[in-house]
Amino acid sequence: MVVAAGTVVSLAVQLSDLWGNLIDEPGDSVQYLHGGYDDIFPAVEAALEGKAVNDRIEVRLEPEDAYGDYDETLLRVEDRGRFPDPIEVGMRFAGDEEGETGDESELVFSVTDIEGDKVILDANHPLAGMALQFVATVVGVRPANADELKNGTADDPHSVIVRPM
């Protein structure tokens, strides 16, 4: 069986920056539903079309093809008193960001620094602004079941979605 629309694809994935520094080491396989369901980067999905088990792909992802450009408007400096004790770098908080249309959307902010009575928050994806090398080997392909097709995602509880957040 080959990778085509309506198949669930299992991949062994290695993600690195363009200098070869591993970001995500090979480990358990990830699964996604193939066919434009937004479960994986479109450039990766296109490269996998027609591939079979044991086939390998290498795709260079520019920031706009992966997690987007780094957006400085997603940085915030907040008063330390607005946060619980203890607060540490790496903690995450949900927050609203008002868009130009007046609509609000919920973002996840990570604490990136604490300077005295100020907390620096960043809602960019940690890999935003980075070009990436995505290497994957197809380890399984199967037909999607009716529920997967209806829901637009692979049912496997170990599925990992590898797409922009």
N, C-alpha and C positions, 0 to 999 in steps of 0.2 A: 504494500500500500504506500502511496506517495502523499505528501502534504498537499492538501487541496481544501477549498472551502468546505466547511462542515466536518472537519476532522479535528480531533484533539491531539495535539503534538506535545511530546515530552522532550525536553532538551537538557543536556548538560551544558551549563553556561559558565563562561569566564568573562568578566568585565574588567577592563583596565583603562588607564589613561593612555595618551599617545606616546608616553615614555616607557610604557610597559609595566608601570606600577599597578599591581593588582588592587582592584577595588572590591571585587566580589570573587572569592576563590571558588574553584570548582567544588561542588558538593552534591547535595541531593539534586535530582532533576526538578525542573520546573515544568508546568503544563499550562497550555493556553488553548483557547478555541480559535482555530484558523478561519479567516474569511471576513476580515473587516469588523471584528467585534471590539476593537480598541483594547485588547488584552496584552498587546505587545507593540513595540515601536513599529510603525508602518514600514520603514526601510528594512527592518529585520524580517517582518512578515513577507515582504516581496522577495527577499533573498531565499526564503525557505520554500516558496512555492515550487512544487514538483520534486522536492527532495525526498529521500527515503532514509530508513534507519541506517545509521553509520555515516551518512553524509555530513560534511562539516562546512560551515559558512564563517566568513569573517566580514564584518561590516563596520566601517568607520562611521560613527554618528557625530555629526556636528551638533553644537548645543541646540539649535532649533529643531533637530531631528530627535533629540533625547529629552532632556529636562528643561530646555529653554535657556534663554540668556539670563544672566544674573540681573535682577531688578532691584535697584537701590531703593525704590519706593516701598519695598517690603521690609525695610529695616525700621525698627522703632527703638527709641530710648524712653524708658519708663522709670518712674520713681520706685525705688526699692520697697517702699511701704505698701505698694499695691500687690505684693506677692507674699505667699506663705513662708514661714520659716520651717526648715532651712531651705534656701534656694541655691541651686548649683548649676554650673555650666552643663548644658546637655538636657536639662529639663525642658518639657514641652507643654505649651498651653494653647488652648483654642481661643481664637479671637476673631472679631469681625473687621473686615476691611471695606470701607465704603468706596464703591467704584464711581467712575465719572458719570454713570447714568443714575446714580443715587441708589442703585441696588446694593445690598450688602451680601457678602459671601463669607462663609466661615473659613478661616485659614488656620494652619497650625504653625505657631511660632516656637522656635527653639531659642533657649537662652545661650548666647554665644560669648557673653562676657559680663562681668559684674565689676563696675568701677565705682567704689565708694557707695553713694546712695542712688546710683543709677544702674539699671539693668538693660543690657543691649539684647534685643530680640530680632530674629531673622526668620521670615516666612518663606524664603527661597528654599527649593529642594537643595539638599547638601551637594548635589552634583550639577546644579544650575551653572551655566557658563562654561562647562567643560566639554571638550570633544572626547569621545570615548571609542574604544575598540571593543566590539561585541563579538565574541567567538563562541560558537555553539555547535554541538554535535547532536544530531537527531538520535534519540535513544528509543523513541516509540511513536507510532502513529496509529490511531484507531478512529473508527467512525464515531461522531458525537451522537449521544442519545437524544431523544426528543426533548427532555427537560433541559439539557445543555443548550440545544438550539433555541428553545423558547426563552431561556434566561440569558442567553448570550455570553455564557462563561462556562468553563470546565467545572464539573461537579467535584472533582477530587479535592478532599480537604487539604491536601498538601500543595494545591495549585498556588503559584505565585504569579501575580500580575506584574509584568515588567514593562511598564509604560509610564508616561509622565503623570504626576499626581496633581 
